Structure formats: C-alpha cells, structure tokens
Amino acid sequence: MTLQDNKSRYSPEFDVAVRGDTITADRYISPEWMKKEHANLWPKVWHLGGMLAELEEEGDFIRHDFGKESVIMVRQGDDTIRAFYNSCPHRGNRLVLGDAGHMPRITCGYHGWQFTPDGVLAKVQDPDDFPDGNPCGKVHLSSLRCETWGPFVFWCMDDDVPPLREWMAPLQDRLANYGLDNWVRVLKLSCDADFNWKIIRDNFNESYHLPTIHPELATFINDGLPTTLFEMYESGHNSMWMIGHQATTRTDYHSAEVPAPLDDIARAWGIDPADYKGHTGDIRAAVIEAKRRLGPERGYTMYADMTDQQLVDYFHCTLFPNLTLTMSPEQLQVLRTEPHPTDPEKCIFQHWVLMPPIKGMKEVATPIGNVPLRHDAVVRHSKYGDGVSLGFVADQDLSIGTTQQQGLNSRGFKGCFLPAQEKRIQRFHELLNDYVEGRR
C-alpha cells in the first residue's frame, strides 16, 4: 500500500496528495542541511514569540532567541506591538539580555545608546562627533513583522510571507470557539536536547506511537486508528482529532469496569462510573450532557461556544514547521522544538501550558502537578536527562529522541518506511524539501 492508497482516515475535505520523496538522514545530521534551513526555511515562516500578557504597558518587552537570531517585541504607546532584531546598529551588541520586563528606553549596555520603544535612536554619547551630524531621530533599530493571534505574539523575518491569520489557515477559525484570548500560561518549561529538532516534529505528526510510548493515555483517550481523524491543509499545517473521555478500542476496556482515571473524570461531573460498567464508551456522551448543564455555574463560560466534539475530544494541531497546539476543553499545551544555534544534532524543546481563568479557581492540575492559576507559575530551563520533568507525556516523547538520533547516523538507515497513517510525516518532509531547495 502506498501512502496515497488509504484515505479512509483522512477527512475528505482536508487531504493533500504526497509525492513519496525519500526522507533522508542528512536532514537530521548534516551541517549543510542546517545552513539551508537557516537560509530558506526559518525566514519564511511565522514564529511564536511570546504572550500578550507580558506586554501590558508601553515599554514592556519580551525576548525570543532563535538559533543565532534574537528578536525583541515591545508594547507601543498606541497599544500595538512592534518587533526588532536584538542588535544595536552601532556595532551589533545585543541590546536586551532579559527574557521579559519593562524599559522606558531600549539601552545598549556597551556604549549607552538609547532607543524609544518604537526603535528610534534618542540619545548617544558625543552626538556632535558623527560625520553626518547628530544621529538621534535618524537611526532606527531594524524591525521585522509582528502580529498577534489570541493570547500570542508572533514575528516573521520575510515581508512576502502571508499575514499571520492567512498563514495559520484554517486553524485560527477552528480554534476560535475555545475562547483562548484571556487564557493564562501557567507553565513555561524548556530544555536542551541531544537530537535534531525534526525528530520531535515527526513524533507530533503521527499517533502511531501512542500505544507504545504513552500506554497510560489509553484509559481515557481512544487512540484506535478507525476513530482517529486526520486533516491536512494546503497551507502545510495539519491536525488530528482524537476521541476523549473514552478508553481505547485497541483493548477490551469497554466491556469491563470503567478504568482510572476515566472513573475520576466521570465523578468530577457528577457521573457514577458504576452505572457504565460494561459500556464505558457511553461515558463520553454523559460528560457532554453534564458539561452543558453544569459548566456555566462552575465558571466554564466558554463551553457555550464549543461544539460537543470540542467539549470532550483532543484537537492536536501541528503548524508547519515546528509548532504544535494540543487543544483540550480546559487546557492548551504548546509544544515546540527549535534548532540549536550551531549543532544539527541538538535542539531546544519548549512546553507551555495555558489554562482558562475560571472565577474562584486558585490552583490547576498540569502535566507536572498542581500549580497556582497565575501567569508563569512555573518557569524553568533544564538539560534533558537531568531528571527535571517537562510533563509526564512530554518526557515520554523526548525519551526516544537521543536513540533515534543515534540510529539516523547509521549507514544502515536508508530512509523512512511509513504506514499510511504517517502520511503527515511524509507531507512535512516534502514541504521541508521544497523550502530548503528554494522551491517554495
């Protein structure tokens, strides 16, 4: 069977043909391939820079380092956000070293040059010592495009890339009902890892690994292949709908007692699991009814705009090339891998968790345990393998990274051999080929 032959798992409305390009090892290990990505891929896409919640007043800033590049996003007096390369036009020194903060003037620590929040030079030492006269008001920081969506700020290096909403299509509309605009980032976790950034991207472009890498999820997420819906978009992004509040159909959970933690999920919505012994698959419909009935009084006002599918299922959105949004009704996980500045066999993995600001709720359950419901309740950076958790599911995903990187260096690896359900991986690498070779 070729990847094109079996389309039953792909939405008829959202499917894209693939060519069958060989997925070669060089893209994971080659410095030359890495250079092509820096030249032809990363300037041509939108990058998630940070959270609007960090940019409330004029002069508030956030910094996003990406590879060898660094970008600062700054709140303006007219409430817009502008982005600048984090490089002083004097002699190139990095202007901003902090991750976030407030500064009335952007000041270079080398010679004290000062810029207003809109990037205009306002003060220099010895202003009359310049051949063309005082440079203040004439010199500007190098700017780049900056747009917002929901609670996020994005930046882009290329003027020819479509606007953010068009570039995201159709996901910005598919996610609108969740009401993300005021959701709170409670976790900001990251780590350095010893594998190429694309290894985890491949992982997030398939669900084939769930039974082996994430067996614990099978008791409350139905990872059965016939019930999982894949969508692929012309934009290059893709998504996967996976049935939630229901045990997997890969094993015989549905003819027995309700497994944990599905039983506790049911109880949380006033449902007695004992009533569903032998037909656990019906709990999903019961949860939908209970959420419709009880959600508003519990503060989940966004339920009113959500479809039944959105109330209980998992919407896993993979934006080309390196951003994943895993959407559940009460939690958004942002998962991203970014390239190491110089080494193709290393990357930076990032995991953010956003929660809705439910009135009266002081604490929320997250992948690393309960934390306060406030912005960046936990912020930490680590080295993968040092014992610091990135979240139990993320830890499992990362666990295969190093060994896969090692295997890709083998002379015995001749290229990926994929089943039909991994068509999204094939599509990802064909788009990558087109970008890297300058065809897109």
N, C-alpha and C positions, 0 to 999 in steps of 0.2 A: 504493500500500500504506500502510495506517495502521500506527502503532506496535503496535497490538493484533493485527494480522493474522498476523504471522510469529512463532510461539512456538517454532520448532524449535531455536533456540539457547539457550532458557531452560529450566532444569530444571523438569519438570512438577510437582515437589514444592515448588519455591520460585519462584513467579512472582506478580506483583501487577499488577492492571489499572491503567491510567493514563487520565486524563480527556482529555488533549490541550490543557491550558492553554497559552496563548501565553507563551513565555519572553521577556519584555520587557527592553529595555535599561535601564530605570530602576533595576532591582535591582543593576546594576553601577556606576552613576554617581551615583545620587541621594542627597543627604544625608538626605532624608526617609525613604527606604527604610532607610538605615543606622540611623536612630534607631529605627525599628520593630524591626529585628533586635536592637538592644541591649535594647529593652524586652520583646520577646515571644519571641525565639529563644534567645539565649545563656543566659538564666537557666534555661531549661527542658531543658538537656542536660547530660550529664556531660563534664567537661574533664580531659584528661590533664595532671596537674600535675608529675610527675617520676618519679624512680626510687627504689624502696625501698632500693637500695644506698647512697643518700646519707643514709639515716635509720637508722643502726645503734644509736645510744645516745640516752638521754633528753636532750633539749635540742638534738639535731641538727635542722636545719631546711632546707627548700628554699623558694624563692620563685618564683611564676609570675605574671608580669604579663600581663594580657589586656585589650586595649582600654584603657579608663581605669581598670580594676579591677586590684587586686593582691591575691594570696592567698598566705599562708604556711602550710606544712604542717610539723608539729612532732611528733617522736617523744616519746611519753609514758613515764612510769615503768612502766606496765603493758604496754608494748610495742605499744600501739595508736598510730595516727596521728590527730592532730586537725588541722583546718584552720581558719584565722581570716582575716578580712579584715585586710589590712595597713594598718590605720588606728587611730591612738591615740584612745580615747574621750574624751581630754581636749579636744583641739582639732583632731583629724583628721590630725595629721602622720603620714607614712609611718614605720612602726616599723623595718622591715628593708629595708636597701638592697642587701645582698649576695645573690648568687644561691643560695648554699648555705653551710652552716657549722655551728658549734656555739655555743650560748649558754645558760648556766645560767638566765639571766633574759632575757626579751624586754624590751629597754630602749629607750625613746624618746629620741632624741638631742636633742629640743627642751628638755624640762623634766625629763628624767631619770626619768620614771615607769617602774616595773619590774613585769613580769608573770611569773608562774611559767609553765612550759611548758604548763600546762592553761588558760592565759589569765586567771588570777585576779590582780588587782592586789595586789602585795606590798609596794611601797614608793613613797612620794611625798614631795616636799618639803612641809614645813609641814602635816603631816596634820591638825592641830587647827584649821586655818583654813577648813574646809569647813562650811557651814551645818548639814548633817546629821551632822556628826561625821567621824571618820577613815574614808575611803572604802576603805581596804585590806580585802580579803576580801569586799567588796560589789560592786565594779565588775569587769566581765569584758570581755574582747575579744569582739567579735561573731564568732560561729562559723558555719560552714557545713558541709554534709555532706562526709564524706571516707571513701572506701572504697578497697580495693586489689584488684588482679587481676594474677596472675602477678608480674612484677618491677616493676609500675607502681603509682603512687598517683594517684587521681582525686578531683576535687572537684565539687560541684554546689551551685548557689545556691538551688534550689527544693525544698521539702520534699515536694511532690506528685509529683515525678519518680520512676519506679520505681527500686528498688535497682539497683546497678551491674550485677550479673550478669543480672538480668531485662532491663535496658535494652540490654545487649550482645547478647542472644539473637538467633540461636543461635551466634554466633561464639565465645563463650567455650568452648563444648564442641567446636566444630570445630577449635579451635587447641590443645586440651589435649594431644594426643599429641606435640607438638613439645618439651614439657618446658621451657618458657620461664622457669620461676621463677628460675633462677640465671644466666640469660644476662647478658652484660656489655655495657653501652653503651660502645663504643669511639669513636664519633663523635657529636658534638653540634654540628651546623652550623646556621646560620640566616642570613637576610639580609633587608634591607628591599627591597621591590619596588614598582614603579610600575604596579600593576594591582589590581583588586578580588580579594578572597580567593576568590571563587567561580569565577574563571577556571581556576585550577588544580584546583579541585574538579570542575569539568566534565571537565577533561582526565583525571582519575583515575577518572571514571565511564564511560570508554569505552576501547576498544583500537583504534578506527578510525585513530588517529594513528600507530600503531607503524610501519607500512611507510614513512611519510614522515619522521617525526621521529626514530625510533630504528632506522634500517636495519641497524645493526650487530648488533642482537639477533636478526636473522632466521637467523643461522647456528647458534644453539643454543636458541632459543625458537620453537616453532611458533605463529606468530600467525595461522595460517589460520583463517578465520571458521568453517568447519564443525566444527573440532575444539575451539573455544573454548566453554566452558560458562559461562553467566551465571546467577547466582542473585539473586533479590530477595526480601526478607523483610518481613513485616508490620511489624516494628519500625522500618523505614525504612532499615536498612542493606542493603548488597548485597555481592556478591563475584563473582570471576571466576577460573575455573580455566584456566590456560594450560599446554599441554604443554611440558615442559622436556626438556633433553638430546636434542633432536630439532630439526633445521632446519625452517624454514617450508615449508609445502606451497604457498605462493604462487609459488615459483620451483622450478627443477628441480635442487635440491641433492641429492635422494635418488637420482639415477641417476649421480652423479659421485663424485669423491673426497670424503672427509669434510672439511668446511670447518673453518677455525680460528674460534673457539677450541674447537669441539666435539672436535677431534682431541686437544688437550691435556687436556681433561676426561676423555676415554676413557683416555689414558695414565696419568693420575693414579690410575685404578682398575685398572691392570694390563691394559688392553684395547688391542690393537693396531688402530689405525684402518684399516690396510691391509686387514684382514680384512672390512671393511664397505664397501669400495668398491662403488658401485652399489646398495647397500641401507643407506644411512646411517640410515634410520628405525629400524633394529633395534638401534642402539646404546643406545637408552633401556632396553630390556629387559636388555641386558647390564650396564648400570650398576646397575640394580636388584639383579641377582644378585650383582654384586661388592660392593655396599654391604652386603647381607645377610651376605655371607661375611667381608668384611674390616673392616667398620665397627667392631665391638666391639674388635678388637685395636688399632685406631687411635684409640680413645677416644670414638667416637661412640655412646655408650651409649643415647642417645635413639632411635636407629634401631629398636630392638626394639619400641617402642610405635607406630611410624609405619606407615601404610599404604604400599603400593607407590606410590600416587599422590603421597603426601607426600614420599617419598624422592627424587623426581625432578622434580615439577611445581611451578609457581608459583601460590600461592594469594593473590590480590590482594583484600584485604578493605577496603571503603570504609564507614566508620561515619559515619552522619549526625550532624552536618552537615559536619565539617571534618577528620576524622582518617582516615588510610589506613595499613593494616598490610600490607606486601608480604612474604609469607612464602615463603621457600625453605628447603630442608632444613638448611642450615648458616648462614643469615643472616636476620635480620628487619630490614626497613627501615621506619621510622616517618616518615611524610610528612604535614605539616600546614600549612595556611595559617590565619592568624589576622588579624582586622581591624585596620587602623590605628586608633589612638585617635580620630581626628577626620576623616580624609580617606577617602571611599569608594573613591577610585581608587588606593589604596595598600594594602599588606598586609605581613605578616611571614611568610616561608616558613621552615619548620623541617625538618631532615632528621637523624634519629638512625639509627645503625646498631648493632644488637645481634648479638653472636656467642656461641655456646656456649663455656663454659670447658673446652676439651679439655685433658686432663692432658698436660703436657710441651710444649704449644704456646706459644711465646713471641710469635709475630707472626702477623697475619692479613691476608688480602687484602680491601680495602674499595673502595668506588667512587672513592676519591681516592688509592689505592695502599696499600702495606703499612704497617701501624701496629702498635704493641705491643698485645698482648692484655691490656689493663687498662682499668679504668673511666675514661671520658672521656680517652682518649689524645690526642684532638684536639678542642678546643673553640674555636669561633671564630664571630664575627658579622661580616657584611660588608654592603655595598651591592651589589645585583645589577648586574652590568655593569662592576664594577671589576676583573675578571679573576681573582677568587678563586673556585675551583671549589666547588660544592655536591655534587659527584659527577657523572660524565660523563652519566648518564641524566637526573638532575635538572636539569643545565644545559640539556639539550635541551628538557625540559619547560618550563622557565622562559623559553626563548628566544622562545616565541610570546606570552608574557603581555602585553608592552607594546603590540605591534602589534594584538593583539585588543582591548585596552582602547581604543586609539585608534579602531578600527573600530566598536566599540559606541557611540561618541559620534556616529556619522554619522546624519544624517537618513534616509539610505538603508537603514539596518538596520530591518527591520520585525518581527523575531522569528526565533528559531532554526527551521531547516528540517531535521529529523532523519531519518536512516535508522532502520530497526527495531533495529539493533544498539546504538543510542544511547538505548534506552528507559530505561536507568538515569539518564541526564541528565534526561529528562522527569519521572521519578518524584521525583528530588531537588528539582526546582523546584516541583513540585506540593506536596510536603511543606513546602517553604520558604514557599510562598504561604499554606498553612494556618496555619503558626506565626506568620508576620508579621501576618496578619489576625486572629489570636486565635481560630482555629477548632480548634486542637489544643493 
